[in-house]
């Protein structure tokens, strides 16, 4: 045993005296291990880590299918889903937070709030940090007012005071009793407050704005519950006449199902992380192939030493010790360095991770990262060393090696495998560069694509009129008028407007009506967005009219009903000829009595990109805010603030004080929130896409570097092993340029084979990444990307082959002839 340890120590000491190979192999391994460990840690924390509830495997989400999972449900559907077989309990939660005004415990504030029934917390198995759940009476219409605080809000607003439970808080001017505090890291999708849903019995609300969570009995599967849910929902639709009414085509296409809660919550995150995983695994595979190549070359370089040992009667184990010991050193060093790189990447990227990925949970960095890195690094090293030993010891030509002094090398025994490994490296790099190129091309197009509006010089903020002070549509519209007059009177303010949504922003600004139609026609299958906007809206955001006009001050209540639509909606509904035509919808609000709203189209604007250049291009219907039906405006106000915008001279952020003072003068104690420049909103809208593109670009750069290193290493050793051949050719009259051409042709042929294989691999992966490619509106066969990948890899391969080719052209003929 002592002899073995001495052999290993001797090998390590020799490798550290001339550390070039060890450092190169360690760096190659660390890059692959670091990239893959980072992504695997993210996937573990986001997708695989159990939800912070007891027995999370028994939690499912029920609802109508979207994105391939149970996505949403309406109160009417939820009530018809009660008492499903195999379901122990159920709970309801709003999908998106509502913006509510609060007072008490500090300055008035506009905060996000979620609505849930009293069954939600017991279904999830959540035990409150303080206080209790809602009572039966509190979860009924007109019942006692109660609120539960999130842990973060409790700490921020009340400083973690346990005495906050039992106090009262004013919400929209109504006093609510604080009855509990949620535990830490249970964010329930970033809501600060949890309020009772208080659904009426036999609700007729068919708005799919909720998620239903159920806890299954032991041994019950989600598929069986989903099947029963589909049967019940079909019967409900038949009884309600939905399958025979004007919207029957829409309802007949809908399917209801049950899915694991974790799967449903991460349905939109999963494709992005799948893309990252595919990229990281390709980088890891490329690093492993590169390491295998380096180990093979190292073994071949030690062939003379192995032949001497073989001639002296050494066993194959003793002959394998040097390369195995060197591999162990590389594996340990690459794994540790890869773990360090992974930890550094996770720490640096914490701020880039979207909050909804972790739902308020911290991104923990622990020993599992080091263990993952060690496992990946050592496993890859074992495979690489095994390949090197297999090729290096399988056919030990002892007498030839002894006679040639170790110069027979790769030309005779490893050239074919070396060429195959180079082609494999090029194939993997081509696949990864192809995918990265698609994203980079999309980013380039996005950077040069018009958004349809001018974001410079615009300051925005949210304001939800306190309900007790502004109880109806008339009072809200009067408040809007007074605020806009005050804003326009301020020095430096050129334009001011209000609306139910900005030209761009997060998905909370979406407000869809499912029954928008041309008179006498069927409703559109894909619901357009609906927005009520004030006079000057289009001028404030620099939105030009393609046809017609915008809204005027005279377009008020009692005047002719008018509308403006975007080009997308004009094409879909009127074949591009919309000006002067009528458009109609029925307000879903009970207070509006189901009366159709018919308006004449007076203007058509261009294409607006509400979710950035890479987002979907929805049809949009605009009507004057003063003409929005009162009941519909009240429905909108129940969860959404109004969005104000000021076009100013100079830096928009310098007008924050002016804005606050103007609001305080017109409406004292009226909170405002989300005071931001429109440029900041545009940046926030595209942050996720830019992060994705950045990471894929990093993976592509790693792939290019690793492929270049691998090509250079193999070509360099190949040229060294053919030194006698090149010397003889030169002695017989071959020109140096001819020899350099032989090396370059061989290298470029390997690159061509690798490129063909790489594009075939990219085609196979495109099915797995179909959702991501659809999101960026690209296909694998993007000609500019294919040409760019070919050019980049050809250039990298040419550089990798150039130095060995020049070395081949300068081989001294006499040295080769002396060898003969």
Secondary structure, 3 states (H helix, E strand, C coil): CHHHHHHHHHHHHHHHHCCHHHHHHHHHHHHHHHHHHHHHHHHHHHHHCCCCCCCHHHEEEEEEEECCEEEEECHHHHHHCCCCCCEEEEEEEECCCEEEEEECCCCCEEEEEEEECCHHHHHHCCCCCEECCCCCCCCCCCCCCEEEECHHHHHHHHCCCHHHCCCEEEECCEEEEEEEECCCCCCCCCCCEEEECCCCCCCCCCCCCEEEEEEECCCCCHHHHHHHHHHHHHHHHHHHCCCCCCCHHHHHHCCEEEEEHHHHHCHHHHHHHHHHHHHHHHHHHHHHHHHHHHHHHHHHHCHHHHHHHHHCCCCHHHHHHHHHHHHHHHHHHHHHHHHHHHHHHHHHCHHHCCHHHHCCCCCCCCHHHHHHHHHHHHHHHHHHHHHHHHHHHCCCCHHHHHHHCCCCHHHHHCHHHHHHHHHHHHHHHHHHHHHHHHHHHHHHHHHHCCCCCCCCCEEEEEECCCCCCCCCHHHHHHHHHHHHHHHHCCCCEEEEEEECCCCCCCHHHCCECCCCECCCCCCCCCCCEEEEECCCHHHHCCCCEEEECCCCCCCCCCCCCEEEEEHHHHHHHHCCCCCCCEEEEECCCHHHCCCEEEEEEEEEECCCCCCCCCCCCCCEEEEEHHHCCHHHHHHHHCCCCEEEEEEECCCHHHHHHHHHHHHHHHCCCCCCEEEEEHHHHHHHHHHHHHHHHHHHHHHHHHHHHHHHHHHHHHHHHHHHHCHHHHHHHHHCCCCHHHHHHHHHHHHHHHHHHHHHHHHHHHHHHHHHCHHHHHHCCCCCCCHHHHHHHHHHHHHHHHHHHHHHHHHHHCCCHHHHHHHC
